[in-house]
Amino acid sequence: MIDPSKIETVTRELEKLEFVNGIIGTAIVNRNGLTIISRLPRDIEERKFGAMAATMFEAMETASTTLKDNLVNLSVEFEDYQLFVYTVNAEIILVSLLEKNIDLGIVLIEIEECTKIIHNILKVEKNFN
């Protein structure tokens, strides 16, 4: 779980992604599917969204064991959206909901950078415990 003192810092990082063209919303979700921080549109049920993303990611992690490699991210294309899930650490994933037909280059670079920053924020937190 994220230390409450770090929630605001992580939220600010997610807010920066709102200015990237094509990103509809983001969320920080634990591996059990609990949405910790949500920057999703109001019409999306964040509890179901978090549970769905964590379940899909866990299923792909299980399936990828045959490759004997760790899953780093997952992308899923829906009829109207794209979903990208990135590993932040062993307990937390970052989930991004994107518009369907966008140029993914800059968007994915921004999401990957945000993931690294959040990982470092939470890593520092663990070093002090």
N, C-alpha and C positions, 0 to 999 in steps of 0.2 A: 504494500500500500504506500501511497505517497504521503510523506510528512506534511501535515497541514500548512506548515510554514513555507513549503515549496509550491503549493497549489497556485498561488498568484503568479509566481515566476513562470511556471509551465503554461498557465493560461495566457500570459502575455506572448509567449512564443507561438501558441496556436492562433492568437489574434492576428499575428503578422501574416499567416497563411491566408487570411480572409481577403487580403489585397492582391493575391495571385489570381490572375484571370483563369477561370475554369474550376476553381475549388469551390464547392458548394458548402462544405462543412467538414469539421474534424472532431475527433474524440480521442481521449485517452481511456483505455479499457484494460482492466486486469484480465488475466488468463481465464478466470472463472466467468467472464462475461459481464461483470459489473462496470458500468460506465462511471468513471471517476471524474472526468472533466468533459463537458460537451460544448462544442461550438457548432452545433447542428441547427438547421432550420427548425422552426417551431412545429412544422407539420410532420416531423419525423419523431417517432417514439424512441427516445434515446435508450431506454432499457432494452427494448427488443433489438434495436440496432446493435448495441454493444454485445448482447448475447449472440446474435447472428454472426457478427464478425469474429468473435472469439471461437465459436463453434467451428466455423469454416476454417479458420487458421489452424486450430488444433487438429482437425481432420486431415488437412494437408500436411501438417508436421508428421502425423502418424503414417500417412501414405508415403512420404518422402524418406522414411527410414530405409527403404529398399535401395535408395541412392547413397546411403551412408554419408549424408551431408546435412548440415543444418539449414532449415528454411529461414530465409532472411526477409522476404516479403511475398505477398500474395496479391494478385490482381484478379478481379472478377468483373466481367462485363454483363450488365443487365440491359434490358430493353432501352431504358432512358438514362442510365447512369453507369459510372465505373466506380469500383470500390478498390482502394489500395490499402493493404494492411502491412505495416512495418513493425519489426521487433525493436522495442526500445531497450528492454532488458529481459531477464528470465521470467519476470512477473507481469510485464506491461507491454501492450501494443498500442501503436498509433494508427487510427483508422481515418482515412480520408475519402470523402464522397466527392466525385468529380463529374463534371458535365460529360456527356457521351462523346461528342466529336470535337475534341480539342487536341492541340499539339502538346504531347506529353513531355517533351524535352525539358523545358523550363520548369514545368509543374513538378516533375519528379525530382529534379535537382533541389528545388525549394523544400519539398517534403523530406527528402533524405537529409538535408542540412538541418531542418527542424528536429528530426529524429535524433541526430547526433547531439545537438544542443541539449535536448531533453534528457538524453542518456547521460550526458556529463553533469547536468544539474542533479539528477538522482544519484549518480555515482558519488559525487561529493557528499551528498546526504548520508550515504551508507558508510563512508569512511569515518564519520564522526560518531557513529553509534557504537 
